[in-house]
Amino acid sequence: MSEQILVPYDGSPPSEKALEYAFEQFSEADITALYVVPIPEGYWAAFEDPENRIPGAKEADEHGQTILDEATAVAEERGRNLETEIDTGTPDHRIVERAENEAYDTIVIGSHGREGVSRMLLGSVAENVVRRAPVPVIVVR
């Protein structure tokens, strides 16, 4: 059984580097790129069924699919297969939940994403994933 690698992917340069790193370092692994449609935690309570009732949810999913299509193109350039998934919620929480509930062996994450560029060393999502993940986390800069 090959290793299962989770790469949170938002299309930012650090997430692209993380995906490339995963392909280089885990040549035999199954790699999944995960895009999380970011929704603040407190926002969930306002909706009975947040997946279907959040304004702009369809557009956000379409945007996420466009970003994951870019990740798939990177994989194809390297002759690799890539699974892609879209989730909704607070990105660091969803990433950690995936690692807890699914058979991932490692998370490879960019040091910061589109939202965390102002943080010099480590973005808040990457920092929270490092602190809370039940599996090893590799941070790529």
N, C-alpha and C positions, 0 to 999 in steps of 0.2 A: 504494500500500500504506500503510495507516494505521500509526501508531505503536503499539507494544505496551508497555503499562505493567503492572508487577507491583506489587501492593499486599499486603504481608504483613498479615494481618488476624487478630486474636485477640479481637475484641469489646470491647477496652478503649477508653476515650474517645480516647486518642491515635490508635489505629488507625482509629476512626470518622472522626476529623478528617482523617487521611491519605486515606481513601477519598473523603470529600467534596472534599478539595483536588484529588485526581486527576480527579474528575468536572468540577470547575470549570475547571481549568487545561488539561485535555486533552480538550476537547469532542469531538474527532473520533477519539480513540484507542480502541483495543480494550483494555479493562482486565480484568485477572485478579486476583481476591482469592485469596490463598493462606493456608490455615491449616495450620500445622505442629504435629502431635501431638508434644509435646516428650518426647524420651527422651534421657537423658544418654549421651554417647558411649561410655563404658566399659560400659554396660549391654548394648550390642549383642553383645558377644563371648560373652555367656552363652547365646545362642540360635542354633541352627542356621539357622532361618528366622525372623528377628525380626518380620516383617510378620504372621505367622500365630500365633506362639507367645508373644508378650508378653502377660502377664496384663492383662486389661482393654482389649486393643487394640480390640475391637469397640465397647465403650462409649466409648472415646476418639474413635474415628472418628464415632460418633453425636453426641457432644458437638461435635466440629468441624463436622459438617454443620449442627447447630443454630445455631452461631455464623455460619456462612456463609449460612444462610437469612436471618439478620438483615441481613447485608451485601446480599443480593439484594433485600430489602425497601427498603433505602436507595436502591439503584439504581432500583427501580421507582418510588419517590416522585419521582425526578428524570427519569423517562422514559428511562433508560439501560439498556443491556444490560450484564450482568456475567457473565463466566466465573468459575467457582469451582473450586478444586482443594484436595485434602487430601494432605498428605505426612506422613511420619514421620521423626523424627530430631532432631538438634540444630538448633534453628530458624535460627540465623545461617548454619550450614553449608548447610542445604537451600536457603535463600533465595539464597545466592551461587551454589550449584551450578545452580539454575534459571536464574539470570542468565547463567551461563557456557554452559550447554548449550541454551538456548532463545533465541528471537529477541526478547528484551525489550530495549527501548531505554532505559528508565528504571525505577528502583525508587522508589516513594513509600512511606515508612515513618513510622510514628508514633515520637515521640521515646523512648517507653518503653511497655512493655506491662504486662500484669497482674503479671508477676514483677519488673519493674524499676522499680516506683514509687518505691522508696527512692533511686534515683539521680536527683539533681536536674536535671541538664542533658540527659543522654543515657543511655538504658538500654544494658546490655551487648550485647544483640542488635543494636540500631540502630548502636551504635559499631562492632561487628565487621563489620557489613554495609558501613558507610561505608568502613572500612579495606580490605576485601577485594573488594568488588564490581568487576566489569570494566566496568560501565556507570554513568552518572551516578545519584546517589542524592539524593533530596530528602527531608529530615527535617522533619516537620511537628510543631509543638508545640501 
